[in-house]
C-alpha cells in the first residue's frame, strides 16, 4: 500500500512521533493506522497513543433521574449555537424525560412527546431551526441510589458531558464525587471483568513486545507483563483508579470507606467518536463569498 504524506501527518498528530518514525510505522504495518500506533508504542516512539480528543459534532447530553433509574441522552446538532438555543434545550430535556420510560434508543425514537414521536419532533425542529439534528445515543443505570452530574452545563441537567452513577447504599454526596471523577478521568469500564477483551488483548500484545525488546529471560518477561497489566487495569478501570478526591485511595477503597458499592456508571460526551469534515478558514470564507 502506498504511504501518503496525509497518512504520515495524521499519524504524527495522533501519536506525537517524528515524521520518519511515523512513515516507517505505516510502512511496516502496510498502512494500517491502528497497527502503526501499536508499532510506535512497542518501540517507545509514541508520545500519546490515542486519537484526537477533539469533538466532531455539537449538541447536548441531558440526564434525568427518577427513583432508582437514571438515563443519559445525546442529541446532536451541527453548531454550538444550536446547543445554546432555548427551544433546542427544551426539546432535549423532554426527550431525556421520555427516555426514563423506555429501554433503548429505538423505543425512544418512537416514544410519544406531546402527540408526536420523538423522531417526528426532531424532524420538525430541524425545519424550524434549519440545522440537521440526530438522536444519537441513550444509556441508563439502575440502583438503590442514582446520582447525576453534568460538566460544562448549558442548562439544567444538560451540557457537554453527562454522568450517571448507580450505588448500592444512599450516600448521594459520595456518588456526586464519583460522578465528577468519572467526568474528569473517563474510565473505560467499572472493573477489570467489564473491559473489552479486544482492548485487553491489544494492550497485552504491546506490553509483551515492549518487554521482549528488553532482552530479559522469558520468565522475567512474564512477571513484567503481569505487573504492567495490573498497572493498566488500575489506570483504565473506575474501581482501580486513584480517587481524584483522595489520590491515596482507589475508588473501590473509597467506596468501601463510604459504606456503598458502585454498581455501574454512564458517561456520555457530546460528539465523541464522530468524525466531521474540517475546512480551513480561508476555504470557509471562499465558500461563503461564492454563495
Number of C-alpha atoms within 10 A of each C-alpha: 9 9 13 11 11 9 16 24 15 15 27 21 17 19 21 17 24 17 15 11 19 27 21 18 25 26 16 13 16 14 19 14 18 14 16 25 26 22 23 24 20 19 14 11 19 23 14 16 19 13 14 14 10 11 15 16 19 21 28 31 34 33 33 26 21 13 10 14 20 28 28 29 29 28 26 24 21 17 14 13 10 20 24 15 12 12 14 21 23 11 17 26 22 16 29 25 21 19 26 19 13 17 13 14 16 13 15 24 21 14 20 16 18 9 9 13 17 24 19 16 17 22 14 13 17 16 10 10 13 11 13 14 20 15 20 14 17 23 19 24 20 21 20 14 23 30 29 26 26 25 18 11 16 18 16 11 19 27 24 21 23 31 28 32 29 27 24 16 17 18 16 17 11 18 26 18 17 27 26 22 20 23 21 12 16 18 20 18 19 20 18 19 10 10 15 11 11 9 11 14 11 13 15 17 15 18 22 19 17 19 21 17 12 9 10 12 10 11 8 12 20 15 12 18 20 14 11 17 17 13 13 18 20 18 16 19 21 27 22 23 24 21 22 17 14 10 11 11 16 18 23 20 17 21 21 12 11 15 13 19 20 22 16 19 25 23 22 24 21 24 24 14 14 10 11 11 5 8 9 7 9 8 10 11 11 10 10 8 8 6 5
